[in-house]
Amino acid sequence: MKPEAPLLECFAKIEWAETAINDLKIKIDGLFRPVPSVAMFAPVRYPGDRLRGYPPPYPTGLYKSVKHIDPNGVEVWRYVAPDIPASFSVDAGAILHNLRSPLDQMLSTIALRTHNSPRGVSFPFGRDQKEFEANLAGQKKLSPDVHKAIAIPKPYKTGNPLLYALHALNNPDKHHPGLVPVNMQTVTRAGMCRVFKGKLLTIGPRTGRHVIAEMDGNFSQLDEAKRPGVILARDPMDSHMILGFPAGKPPKHLCVTLYNQTGSKPGPDLAEWIAKTKLPPGAPKDDMEIATCVPGTDFEIEASPSFNIALGDIEGFERESVITVLHKLRELVERILRQFERGFP
């Protein structure tokens, strides 16, 4: 009977992992499949408002959104992603284990050529090169040539962060990988943004790519210092349309207003509101943010978020799709196995 290749089981785990990653992708795609007939924003009603219907369905894949008033008094709208099923963490954990264990099995197979037992043999890692080299020196059953081969992929955090992450995510102290929902990108069609009352201030996550209101009612990413303030005035031809004018220069015959006020009370300087939306340096990334506005603003936006799931525990890969990271890990482990297979046939 023909003997099996020493690394056959290692490669079998790699093949299983590829199938499992593709299966997990199908589950994630199913979780974030667009829901039909979802209205992004319901009308906000005020005393004396004319009733209007809900906006038509938007193809956003949005499950629901929430708003809150931040410490500066700005109203912030955010996406709310569905809860991640516990089974997803179990699947990801099994994949990570089956990508980590072949590295140990490979070295155990090599150690058995010269020793009766592979006890104490494992693929060494380290938070930096010094710690890695200390752990590598402890692999006494492996020859100097094997030590050199192990050092090639730099399995330490400062050398190969992705390979080190594979080790860290398989830490016995971890019960499951830290899966977190992320919004990879939001595509907003500016032509499908309507404001019925109040004023939009920013569109898009302020810790990422976003646009800011200008005095003419448009949005851009211009220098904030060049943005003059505006006064908001009600359009006499449409009582639900708010117009923006350079501060201090609204047409005299228009009733300057904000929210659903009446009379001639001027609206706030838009530049002051824009200043309130500025986040402090180093603010945590929030890719779920949709928009900010003056409290009570009634608006509609057609936007297409791209929800996904990331491995939040991998430093440097926090916003990257878990499927992309797992495929990169699978390819990396397979490449290491192939290199050892050629170097130690």
ABEGO torsion letter per residue (X at the ends): XBBBBAAAAAAAAAAAAAAAAAAAAAAAAAAABBBBGBBABBBBBBBGBBBBBBBBBBBAGBABBBBBBBAAGBBBBBBBBBBBBAAAAAAAAAAAAAAAAAAAAAAAAAAAAABABABGBBBBBBABAAAAAAAAAABAABBAAAAAAAAAAGBBAAABAAAAAAAAAABAABABBBBBBBBABBBBBAAABBBABEBBABBEBAABBBBBBBAAGBBBABBAAABBBBBBBBBAABAABBBBBBBGABBAABBBBBEABBEABBBBBAAAAAAAABBBBGBBBBAABABBBBBGBBBBBBBBBBBBBBBAABBGAAABBAAAAAAAAAAAAAAAAAAAAAABX
